[in-house]
Amino acid sequence: MRVAILAHEQFPERAKTAVGVLRYGDQEVVAVLDRDRAGDSIREYLDEPRIPNAPIVAGVEDAPEFDALIVGIAPIGGGFEASWRPDVRGALERGCDVYAGLHYQLNEDEEFARLAAEHDCELVDVRDPPDDLTVSEARAREVDATVVLAVGTDCSTGKMTAAMELREAAREEGLDAAVVPTGQTGILIEGWGIAVDRTISDFTAGAVERMVQAVGDHDVVFVEGQGALAHPAYSAVTAGIVHGSMPEKLVLCHEAGRQAVHGYESFSLPPAEEYAALYERFADPVAESAVAAGMLNTSGIDDDQQAREAIESYAEAIDAPATDPIRFEASAVLDTLV
Amino acid sequence: MRVAILAHEQFPERAKTAVGVLRYGDQEVVAVLDRDRAGDSIREYLDEPRIPNAPIVAGVEDAPEFDALIVGIAPIGGGFEASWRPDVRGALERGCDVYAGLHYQLNEDEEFARLAAEHDCELVDVRDPPDDLTVSEARAREVDATVVLAVGTDCSTGKMTAAMELREAAREEGLDAAVVPTGQTGILIEGWGIAVDRTISDFTAGAVERMVQAVGDHDVVFVEGQGALAHPAYSAVTAGIVHGSMPEKLVLCHEAGRQAVHGYESFSLPPAEEYAALYERFADPVAESAVAAGMLNTSGIDDDQQAREAIESYAEAIDAPATDPIRFEASAVLDTLV
């Protein structure tokens, strides 16, 4: 499938769905739409061999031929920005499907629904959960696999990345490893999953339990976490994932230097050691669990040596090995997890 | 409004909505429907002056004339039991409205919707949340009121009762006190509110924030909690309420003698002192909060002296004054809360 990815004004730092699909998806990306960076190319921002060097364009009219448009950004609250409308409209008029993972449902947008019908293409809201979810029975531990949950100190700290990179590292070691995708980017990459932040809160843990059971027996299952346990707005989602997945081990993801909750800057992040202890203490009554590794996003640090030092002090704080799975290797922490 | 309350096979111990409406609602209750206790009367089970002594009957056909049927029980999972169908059908055929707080939506039941239309009566699903909820902005603390949140060690430990009894006790002291109802029973009693366990998990904290803001400035606001922070299935709901309401004080509700999670008996409840510390530690990064009082449901203890002793040892465990607001007085713990 040839895709264009919409990431206006936010590529790449605040376009985590776009970057996730570029890095881990098996779609062929022909362009990124970002009107602020039109004329540049993807590799100028993300210099990784696995990432294709497609052009960045101002809108669908400048993109090479493609089969589907993916909305690759998600603002706080999951709304649809009016300024994206011409591109979605243009994609549908060209007969292309549109994928999005917003709270705003494209299928419920009158204009988009009409255009999709007219041009015989599909609107795919990957955040729309199944309607037969139920309460958790607290049986995720019965799966024959080491369940490892990637949690974070905040949103956008690399939980999805941790799960994807750890699966790859585990497979390279010859292990049978799987991922449970719990958010729109993971679902777009994997082609299945439930956006747990969109589930009814009574069923949030149950949705995660269902996915852990569905993915079934493996050597190791890496569950993508969401939100953060001390997040003022999203802790409900996180709580449901921690108790629903009943992990044996936790990987705590953090962005180097981040000291306050993104978008809620008056709320300080607890120190890493306290945050790790909070996750363990919260998990324990349902499923005893330990922070066994850390992932530190050091993309904001220019110097490799400084990045290594930041990782070392993070590892010391959480009392577990740590790495930056993008700058360095996820495999550095695999031994403590499997 | 004259109401009959459906509570088949579960009155009164496992019919908390029925008991809540009987105790705190301003509806005129003309009958309770419980086929196992037909021929008895309410006071044989609940001997409180404020509770009306209406008959218990086997079904709507035996009930005195009424205006609305309230479904007064809620099984784990919030489903609709087939054995309740004749009573709901019968109520609608008599031209009565039907109120329910189930996950199962009466309005989406074809037969009920048709009967309601035919007989010009209403199906009221009080658990149906507004469809314009958003993420929390973490601003509940800006309300000019002492916000007190009733939390629990499990479901059905008396959180709603605590909120209602504390409001009454505060008003008797001359304080301007309000309740924020977060569950179906509270909503049925108060005539407003949002069933937070039915909200999209990303918006759970936001729904609670909205209610705290809506109830506005008072001397003290008692927020009804839901679920429990160490509950394998419902912790997402609880997490959203704790962070969304940003309480200054917590009241920890517990049922004397309960040692395991109801319905999840392989999961032990953490000891009360650990549970109190878990709530505080979880709340702190968003809103510093202290367990300032305890409520112990001693209805399973026959002897008053033994009940007092149980309350004393519970108070010692959580290091805060405690009471049983039904058997004794909620006012016993009011001073530490307001």
Interface residues (C-beta under 8 A of the other chain):
Chain A: I76 G77 G78 H103 T134 V135 S136 E137 A138 V196 D197 R198 T199 I200 S201 D202 T204 A205 G206 L229 A230 H231 P232 A233 Y234 S235 A236 V237 T238 A239 G240 V242 H243 Y264 S266 F267 S268 L269 P270 L278 R281 F282 P285 V286
Chain B: I76 G77 G78 H103 T134 V135 S136 E137 A138 V196 D197 R198 T199 I200 S201 D202 T204 A205 G206 L229 A230 H231 P232 A233 Y234 S235 A236 V237 T238 A239 G240 V242 H243 Y264 S266 F267 S268 L269 P270 L278 R281 F282 P285 V286
